[in-house]
Amino acid sequence: MKILLVSMRSLHVIRWIENLVDTDFELFWFDVLGRGELETPNSVTQFTGWKKRKQPHIKGEFFLSKNYPNLYEKILPYLEVTANEALENIILEIKPDVIHSFEMQSCSYPILKTMQKFPKIKWLYSCWGSDLFYYMNFKTHNNKITNVLKRVDFLHTDCIRDFNLAVQLHFSGKFLGVIPGGTGYKIQELEPLKLPVFERKIILVKGYEHNLGRGLNIVKALHLIEKEISDYKVIVFGSHSRVKDYIKNTQLNFSVFDRHELSHSELAELMGKSLIYVGNSISDGMPNTLLEAIVMGALPIQSNPGGVTEEIICNNENGFLIQNPESVEEIKENILKAISDLNLVEKASLKNKQIANERLDYFENKQKVIEMYKTIMK
């Protein structure tokens, strides 16, 4: 089977490919955003360097792309080689059995025209993050999402919520089930990195603060209870500038790391030493950092957009749900509940260990991923 993977450069895609390299599938990767090579084994054929200009850059082109994106989209094929054109050439060259696109807006919209031109090629789409939940609320995006889903033959999601949304948005193909975006975790290898609950002295915070992330509200909540958390070290990772500026201006004694400062393995090690992990956003799929917290034994306190987090977190049992991501007070109360009841944290850790073994094991999910492609070819 020839599988053409279409994605941006992403750790999650690298981890997904890792599941497939020792199979007899023939693997190809299309760098749909034109950002350069992906770190994959040599057995994966990569299509990169395809972005080429047809015309020299025109004055005002950037302004047009930012302010009138729909108009710019119509003009773009006259200015440069498009993803649709590049994909068509790849299809003619390798004749793939399956095209698998990861993510909607950047990786599926740009190839729809070509996928419609080749209706017999099977299309698998992996829904991640806010692909549907957030963007379906905008008319232009809603139309584009619907058009993609009408053409998609197979769907994989990281949560049940997004399958239900896809059906609402006219998906009528075959659903291949729920598998985490990064597929799974080598739980036994990570076990030595985990401290016992009563030895953990870190509160770990995801510092995303943008159109969807609300990390600043977590930092503000911790600021309000600075005295109560004086026994803990607060570490904020993935921090955007507003979060870093707030911490600096208020002189909070927090350790701060920006978006690319910690490697994935360094973050896993921190999770294993953290009593609490807090993530907060107004829109997401099943957050990978939430799953990592579950695997590493940190009590998760996580926002619940569209009810997605409650698919794995039972409030007050194996974590705490933030129902209003804009409420600093709610976040504060959840953190106070956690640090005041270490027995609850201990019970939650045991429950999450069971969940990790049942749902997040790398080797179990690897078999599900392989079976997914076999199902497509039946």
N, C-alpha and C positions, 0 to 999 in steps of 0.2 A: 504494500500500500504506500502510495506517495502522499505525504501530508505536507501541505504548505501552510506554515504558521505566519500569521500577519499580526505584527504588534509593534509597539514602541519598545525602546530599550528599557528593560525592567528586570529587577531581581526576581520578581514573581514568575516571569516568563522563563528565565534561566532555570529556576527550580522546577517549573513544569516540564521543560525539555529534558531535564535530568531523569525524569521518569521513563523516557522513551528511548534513550540512547542505546540501551542494551536489548532492544527489540529488533525485529526484522523489518520495521517500518523504515521507509526512505524519507528522511527529514530535510525540509527546506525552510528557510526563514526569510521573509520579506520585511526589510527595514522601512515600514510604511511612512515614517516621518523623515527619513533621510538623515538620520543622526549618526550613522556609522555602525561599525561591527559590534556584535554581541559576543560576550565571552561564552562560547559553546565548544563542545568537542569538534574535532576536524571532520567528523562524519556528517555534520550538519552543513549543508550547502547554504551559503548566505547570499542574498541579493541586496547589495548596498551600492551607494555611489550613483544612483540612477537620476537623482535630482539635477537637471540641467536646464539652463535658460535657453529659450528660443529667441528671445529678444533681450537687448540690454535693459537694465533697470530704468524704469521711467520715473521721473520726478512726481512725487505725490502718491506713489504706489503703496507705501507703508500706511499713509493716512487713509487711503481708500480701503485697505485690508482691515484696519481697525474700526473704522466708522461706518463703512458700508459693506459688510462681509458678504452679503448675498450677491451684490453686484460684482464684487471682486471675484467671487467664486465662478461667475459666468465668464469673466474676462481671463481668468488664470490659465486655461488651456492654450491661449494664444501667446502667453508670456513664458511658460515653462512646461516641462514634461510633468504630467500629473501622475498621481498614484494609480489612477485608473488605467492610464496608458502603459505605465511600467508593469502593472499586474497583468495586463493583456499579453504583453510580450513574454512574461514569465510563464503564463498558462500555455501559450503556444510552444514554448521551449520544453517544458518539463511534463506537461499534461497531468496535473495532479488529480488524485482521486477525491481528496478532501481539502477544502480551504477552511482554516480555523482562524477566525479573527478574535482577538482579545480586546475588549473594551469597545464602546460604541462610537463616541464622538470623533476620536482621532484615528481609529483603526477600522471602523466599519462604514461610516458615512463615505469616506474617500474612495471606497472600492465598489460601491453599490452599482454604479453604471456598468462596470465590467461584469459583475456577478449576474446582473440581469441579462447581459449579452451571452453568458454561458449558463443557461438555466439547468443543464444536466449535471454540472459539477456540484457535489454536495457541499453545503455551507454549514459549518458549525460556528456558533457565536458564543463566547464566554462573557457573561454579564458581570461586571465588576463595579464595586463602589456605588457611585451615584448615577451611573449610566441611565437608568430609567427613573428612579425615585425622584431625583431632582429635575432632570432635564425635560421630563414629560409635561412639566407645568408651563413650558414656554411653547407657544403655538408653532413657531418655525421648527424647533427641535422635535416637538410631538409628531409633526408630519414626517420628518426625516426618520425618526425612530420607527414609526409605523411602516414606512416603506421598506426599511431594512428587515424588520421582523416578518413582513409578508413574504420576503424572498428567502429568509433563513430556513434551513431544513431541520437543524438540530440546535438545541439550546442547553447550555450548562450554566448553572448559577452557583453563587456561594451562600445563598439563603433562599428559603421558600418564598419570602416576600416578593422577590424579583421574578420568580416564575409566575406568580399570580398577577403581577403587574404586566408581564409580557403577554399573557392571555388577554388581559383587558385592552392591550395595544395591538391586538389582531395577530398574535403569533398562533399558528395552527399546526406547527411542525411537531417533532418528537422531542420530549423533554428527557434529558439524559441524567438528571439528578443533581443533587447538591454535593459539591466537593469544594473545600477551601481553595481560594485563588492560588495560594502557594503550595497546594496539595496536602502537605502534612509535615510532621516533625519527627526527627529521629530521637524519640523520647528517651531511650536507654542511654544514648550518648550524652544527652543533656542533663541527666540525673545528677552527676557529680557537681554540677554548677549550682545546685539548689541548696540554700541554707534552710535549717529548721525555722518554722514560723517565729518562734520566740527569740531568735537571733537576728531577725531582719530589722534593719534600722533605716531603710530608705523609703521615701515616698516618691514614686516615679511618675512624671507628668509628660504627656505629649503636648508639645508647645505649638501646634499648628494654629495659626490665626490668619484666616483668609476668608473668602466668600462662604466657605462651608465650615472651616475649623473654628472652634471657640475655646482655644487653649488659654486665652487671657482670662476668661471667667474662672478657670481652675486656679490660676495664679492669684487672682483677687480673693478667692475663697481662702486660700492658704495664708494670704496676708492678714485676713481677719482673725485667724487663729494661730498667729505666729507663736504666742506663748505656749499654747496647748501642744504644738508640734515641735517644741524646742529639743526634744530627745531624738528627733529624726533629721536625717539629711534629705533635703529636697533636691531632686535632680530633674531638670527640665530638658528634654531632648527634642530634636526636630523643630527648634524654635524659629519662628518668624520674627521680623524686626520689632513689631509692636510689643511682643512678649519680652524680648530682650531689653527693649527701652524701658518698659514698665519696671522690670526687676532692677535695672540700673538706677532709675530715677527714684525709686522708693527704698533703695539701698537694702534690699532683701538679701539675706545670706543664702542664696540658692545657687547651685551649680548649673550652668547653662551651656547647652551644646546646640549648634545651629543645625540646619537641615542635613548636611552631609558629613558632620563631624564624627559620628559614631558608625562603625561598621555593624553589619547585622549580627555578627558573633559577639561584639562588644555589648550590643543592646541585650542580647539573650543573657549574657553574664550578669548585667545589671538587673534584669527581670528576676533572676535567681536569687538576688540579694534583697529584693524589694518586698516590703510588707504589702504595699498598696500600689496599684497602677491606675492612673486616672486618664481617660480619654474622653473628649467632648466635641461634638460637631452637630450641625443641624441636618446633615445628610451624609449617608454612607451606606455601604453594603455591610457585610460581616467584616469588621476591621481585623486585619492580620495581627496588629499589635495586641488586640484583645485576646486573640487565640494564643499568642505567644505568652501573654500573662497567665492564661489558664494552664498552659503546659509547664510554665516555670514556677507555678505556685504563688504568684502575687495575686492578692485579692483584687479583682477588677471592679472599678467604678466607671461605668461607661454610659454615654448617651444612648438613646433607644429610638432613633428616627424611623418612623414607619413600622415600629414593633420588631425591627430586625434583631436587636441584641437579645430580646427576651426569648429568641429561638434557642439560645444557649445559656443565658443567665436567668435564674429564678431569683427575683428580688428578695434580699435579706437571707438568702440561703447560700448560694455560691458566688455572690457578688451583689453590687447595688446598681440599680438602674437610675440614670438621670433622665427624668421625664421631660424636664424643661431645660434645654441646654443654655438658655439665656439667664437662668436663675443662679446667681452666685450663692444665694442662701441655701438652696437645695444641695448644691455641691458641697458646701461647707458642712451641712448636717450629715451628709453621707460619710465624709472623711472622719468627722468626730465619732460617728457610730463605730466605724471600723477600728480606730485606734483605742477606743474605750472597751472593746470586747475582743480580746485576742483569742478567746475560745471559739467565737464565731468564725474568726479568720482561719483558725486551725481546721474546723469542720469544713469550711468552704474549700480549703486546700485539698482535703481528702476527696471531696465531691468532684473537684475539678481534675484531680488526678484520674479518677474513674472516667470522666468525660473525655479527657485527652486520650486515654487508652482506647476508648470505644469509637471516637470520631475523628481524632486528629493524628493518628499514627501514620507516619510516612509510608511504611511498607503496605499497610492496608489500603491507603488511598492511591498508592502507585498502581495496584492491581485494578482499582476502580477506573483510573485514567486509561489504562491499556484496554480494559473491557469496553470503555466508552467508544473508542475508535473501532474496535471489532464489531460493536453493535451497528455502527454507521454502515459498515460494508456488508452486513447480512442481507 
